[in-house]
Amino acid sequence: MKGLILKFCGIDLAVKRPSTFGVLRGDIIEVYEGDEDLILQLCATSEIVAIDSPLSYSKGFRDVDKQMIKRGYRVLPPSWMESLVAKAIKLSNLLRGTVIETHPTSSLKNIGLDWRRYNVKKDVIDAVVATLVSLFYAKGEAMEIRGLDGAIYLLPKKKIEIFKLSKNIFTFLE
């Protein structure tokens, strides 16, 4: 593995419009917008992929959602977004790397960043944050919120700065 540049992806999945996703190579995150085919093309060889969507069904809140709420995070139950959950599960089965669930809004809360300062759509920042979660997960530094029915991974509560280099290129410092 020496000399190999690992690739990480973060996906802000959408049902009715193109999804937004980030690909991290080195310390640069490039953000794309596209369909499932483009996601598979660019994220297929990623070590870790973090998806901003529940990866399991439930009629109401899952135990992991209740654990998030207990800790002050605001989440929606999977039953409110069944089409999104179906798409996330299908996509997770097509990707080769480890696929984890994330919640970028909660990660932004952890690092104290307001997405509006970047002058881009929230989907773009959600993709950047999801991508960073995949990296921090690989490093064993992501915050894990675990319930009886799964886990949601977030950025740790520490200083992480995200910098916009151009319209769809970002970097970060920790």
C-alpha positions in Angstrom: 0.0 0.0 0.0 3.1 2.3 0.2 2.7 5.2 -2.2 -0.9 4.4 -2.9 -3.2 7.5 -2.6 -6.3 6.3 -0.9 -9.6 7.8 -2.2 -12.6 8.7 0.0 -16.1 9.7 -1.1 -19.0 11.4 0.6 -22.5 11.5 -1.0 -25.3 13.9 -0.4 -27.9 11.6 -2.0 -31.0 13.0 -3.7 -34.0 11.3 -5.3 -35.6 13.8 -7.7 -32.5 15.8 -8.6 -28.9 14.9 -9.2 -26.9 13.9 -6.1 -23.9 15.9 -5.0 -20.8 14.0 -4.0 -17.2 14.7 -3.1 -14.1 12.7 -3.9 -11.0 13.2 -1.7 -7.6 12.7 -3.1 -4.7 13.8 -0.9 -6.0 16.9 0.8 -8.2 18.1 -2.1 -12.0 17.4 -2.2 -13.6 17.8 -5.7 -17.3 18.1 -5.7 -19.5 16.6 -8.5 -23.2 16.5 -9.3 -24.6 13.6 -11.1 -26.6 10.4 -11.2 -25.9 6.9 -9.8 -23.7 6.0 -12.8 -21.3 8.9 -12.2 -21.2 8.2 -8.5 -20.3 4.5 -9.2 -17.7 5.6 -11.8 -15.9 8.0 -9.4 -16.5 6.3 -6.1 -16.2 2.6 -7.0 -12.6 2.3 -5.9 -13.0 4.4 -2.7 -11.8 2.8 0.5 -14.7 4.4 2.5 -17.9 6.0 1.3 -20.1 8.1 3.6 -23.7 8.6 2.6 -26.0 11.3 4.0 -29.0 9.0 4.2 -30.3 6.3 6.5 -29.1 2.9 5.4 -31.9 1.0 7.0 -35.7 1.2 7.1 -37.9 1.9 10.1 -41.6 2.8 10.6 -40.5 5.6 12.9 -37.3 6.6 14.5 -34.6 3.9 14.7 -32.7 3.4 17.9 -29.7 5.1 16.4 -31.9 8.1 15.5 -33.1 8.3 19.1 -29.4 8.2 20.3 -28.7 11.2 18.0 -31.7 13.1 19.3 -30.6 12.3 22.9 -27.3 14.0 22.1 -28.9 17.1 20.7 -28.8 16.4 17.0 -31.9 16.8 14.8 -32.7 14.0 12.5 -35.7 12.7 10.6 -37.1 9.2 10.7 -36.4 6.9 7.7 -40.1 6.5 7.1 -40.2 10.2 5.9 -37.8 9.4 3.1 -38.4 5.9 1.9 -37.3 6.6 -1.7 -34.0 8.0 -0.5 -33.4 5.1 1.8 -34.1 2.6 -1.0 -31.7 4.5 -3.3 -29.0 4.5 -0.5 -29.3 0.8 0.2 -29.1 0.0 -3.5 -26.1 2.2 -4.0 -24.3 0.8 -0.9 -24.7 -2.7 -2.3 -23.0 -1.6 -5.6 -20.0 0.1 -4.0 -16.9 -2.0 -3.3 -15.6 -0.1 -0.2 -17.0 0.2 3.3 -20.2 2.3 3.2 -21.2 4.2 6.3 -24.1 6.4 7.3 -23.4 10.1 8.1 -25.4 13.2 8.9 -23.5 16.3 7.7 -25.7 18.9 9.5 -24.7 17.2 12.8 -21.0 17.2 11.8 -21.2 20.9 11.0 -22.6 21.4 14.5 -19.7 19.5 16.0 -17.0 21.6 14.3 -18.9 24.9 14.7 -19.2 25.8 11.0 -22.1 27.6 9.3 -22.4 26.3 5.7 -23.7 29.6 4.5 -20.3 31.2 4.8 -19.1 29.3 1.7 -21.6 30.9 -0.7 -22.6 27.5 -2.3 -25.6 25.2 -2.1 -26.0 23.3 1.1 -25.7 20.1 -0.9 -22.2 21.0 -1.8 -21.1 21.5 1.8 -22.9 18.3 2.8 -20.9 16.4 0.2 -17.7 17.9 1.4 -18.5 17.1 5.0 -19.6 13.5 4.2 -16.3 13.1 2.4 -14.3 14.3 5.4 -16.3 11.9 7.6 -15.2 9.0 5.4 -11.5 10.1 5.9 -11.9 10.5 9.7 -13.6 7.1 9.9 -10.6 5.5 8.1 -8.3 7.2 10.6 -10.4 5.9 13.5 -11.3 9.5 14.5 -14.9 9.8 13.5 -17.5 10.2 16.2 -19.7 7.1 16.3 -23.3 7.3 17.5 -24.4 3.7 17.9 -27.9 2.3 18.4 -29.2 -1.3 18.5 -29.9 -1.0 14.8 -26.8 0.7 13.4 -24.4 3.6 13.6 -24.1 7.1 12.3 -20.6 8.6 11.9 -19.9 12.3 12.4 -16.8 14.6 12.3 -15.3 14.7 15.8 -15.8 17.7 18.1 -12.5 19.4 17.3 -11.2 22.3 15.2 -11.5 21.4 11.5 -11.4 24.2 8.9 -12.9 23.8 5.4 -11.6 26.1 2.7 -13.2 26.7 -0.7 -10.5 27.0 -3.4 -12.9 27.3 -6.3 -16.5 26.6 -7.2 -16.2 22.8 -6.7 -12.8 22.4 -5.1 -12.2 22.4 -1.3 -9.5 21.6 1.1 -9.3 21.4 4.9 -7.0 21.8 7.9 -7.3 20.1 11.3 
